[in-house]
């Protein structure tokens, strides 16, 4: 039994979610709501699939197949519908994942399904390649998400082995970080005008460090799992003021893969890469 097993009502779920993310408890407009399922269906004018897929406002289920109960719920926060998951990780700690956002406009939603006797997530996604976006089209497609590398990413049955030399990640107006196969990490702050869109505290300078070889190994394995070389070179959104990130991977054969992602809407696998590289930048003490 864990804390999620004890949740019985929507109010229980709401209180629990606020303990995991205190920002959910901000008063007035910024306070998280979990509305009744029938009301969610009524308010999602552009997403009939929510009803067709029989999605509930919250559900207890083992999402990462570790025999512990997890939680998936639809939250209304700052005027937008999101779907979230809360997973029990090691040492009875809980982690919040944003699975979808702005459901009403894009109808990007997930529902639990069973694949090969395991719980996975079916996602109704939409294309974010420049050609589709510039034509102002919304083209949906379905995919399957699985919990792997401590993230929800697209399931892939054909993993490719790469020989990676370095991985470089650039966060718009924030920082650039590069890690390589010799355990080197190179960090450069790009926020020279103090206009960063990052709320976290991060190092305002340039620094080089040695890192645990496990870090590069795990990042390389994730890049292999998502078949990074086969992904498009650019993703975008229709709108203004979204952040842009760049990913660059150099392979030992001399080839380089570059991806530009305006709005963080490329793939779930790419978002996992972005988040992990950001965490590396924020968690290393660059001061000495």
Number of C-alpha atoms within 10 A of each C-alpha: 7 11 12 20 13 11 16 10 9 17 12 12 20 20 14 15 23 15 12 14 11 10 13 20 16 11 9 8 10 14 16 22 19 18 16 13 16 11 10 21 22 12 11 17 12 14 18 13 15 22 15 9 13 11 19 17 19 22 18 17 19 19 25 21 15 10 9 16 21 24 21 26 22 26 23 20 16 13 13 12 22 19 22 20 24 21 23 22 14 7 6 10 9 17 14 15 14 12 22 20 20 15 19 20 14 17 23 23 25 24 19 19 15 10 12 6 8 12 18 23 23 20 22 19 20 18 19 25 17 15 12 16 17 12 9 11 13 15 12 14 11 13 13 20 24 21 16 15 16 14 19 23 24 21 18 12 8 10 13 13 12 17 12 23 18 21 23 19 23 23 21 18 19 21 23 22 22 21 25 22 16 13 16 16 24 17 24 18 19 19 17 12 7 10 10 15 13 13 6 8 8 17 20 17 14 15 16 16 15 13 16 11 13 10 16 22 15 13 19 23 17 20 23 18 22 23 17 20 17 8 15 14 16 15 22 22 20 15 9 8 7 15 13 16 19 19 22 15 22 17 14 11 10 8 10 15 16 17 20 18 24 23 18 20 16 23 18 18 22 22 17 20 21 19 12 18 24 19 11 18 23 14 12 15 12 18 11 6
